[in-house]
Amino acid sequence: MSLINIFIEIHLKLKQYKLQFIFFFLFWFGGFLFFLISEPTDSLSNIFLYSLTIRTPIGAGDFANFYALIWPILLEVIFFGFIMGELLEKYNPIITSRILAQHRRNHTVVIGYHHLAERIIEFCIENKKAFCLIEDNYELVEDLINASCPVVVGDPTETSNLKFANIKNAKEVFITIDDVRIVIICTEKIRELNPDCSIYVRAFEDHVQEYLTQEPLNAFSFSTSKWAMDGIQEWTKDKKGKAIVVGRDRLTHRIAYHISLQPEREIYLFDDEHDGIEFPENSQIHIINEFACFLSDFQPYLNLEEVTQFFICWKRESEFDESIYLTSKLHLRYPHIEVYVRIFDEELIDLVEKNNGKTFSSSDNAFKMLQKEVLEDSAIAVKNKA
């Protein structure tokens, strides 16, 4: 346990035992006043020792004897019991992380802990920048909490949690959550608590982005899927033939829609969660509401010999095994198909490339693009080397 955690834990325990210590002090102070009145000829030092029962006044009466009986019990139960039973007890890491966040100043606040947020926090840690995180899923941030990072576990729309993150004294805030309702509520509450900090908000819909950038919110709004499309448009430029896209999020839908606008192309979108997309649908888009991870899952819907491009856009870590399996099978059975795999861990690039696949990372690209947009004093700004 680090020294700072020990001091924080002492602070928490003292607050928890506040009433006991008040009673403890009042009992001692009552005894001190009693001996001060009943032994007027004695010095203050003797009276103080009487109140601690180190000495006993000559001819002590019933109250003095009662006090001498009760005081050691209170001393043992409240004071020494507090020290031995509580201070040596394992500290509560969630509360400790919240206290650490509460004491941050001129810092970066990250709301939501997913792929883009992970890169922001990793950059802050590596470059020793002050930050704190708000995330309501404890399992996602357990490692950060155990590493004594400042984390507030709770709903970011709750004002109390924003105050625990000391939003009032924050330099900047990054909101990386997908939920539009949470994004808008957080932005409005943050601006009420801090009218000056920079707010960077991930949002997809154009009308939401427009609302967030207007007065009085004045947030910088961005779409990671739009940024990711820059490289993908180059891969699909002047291509022919059918294409398959598997995934569920907006980037998946954006890729499918973009390809559907190209001449002489058909796109097959396999999305097991949505029965439509955010963009205008056309006859070139075929949406299949199934989870497909084997070649046999695709064959009932089209001839794979006619497919020229295959985009695997899953982003759940648990599905990367399916991504590798599908990539290897496509390379073995249909080597003419160009396969593109979305990843979030650069260490896995080699596994994809061994099967002649290409990789792309929306979070890595988004982080680099975001670095170009933030203010010069931002924690993630790239410093120009002299």
Summary of the structure (lengths in Angstrom):
residues: 386
radius of gyration: 31.3
end to end distance: 39.8
largest distance: 110.1
contacts: 1190
relative contact order: 0.08
helix: 52%
strand: 13%
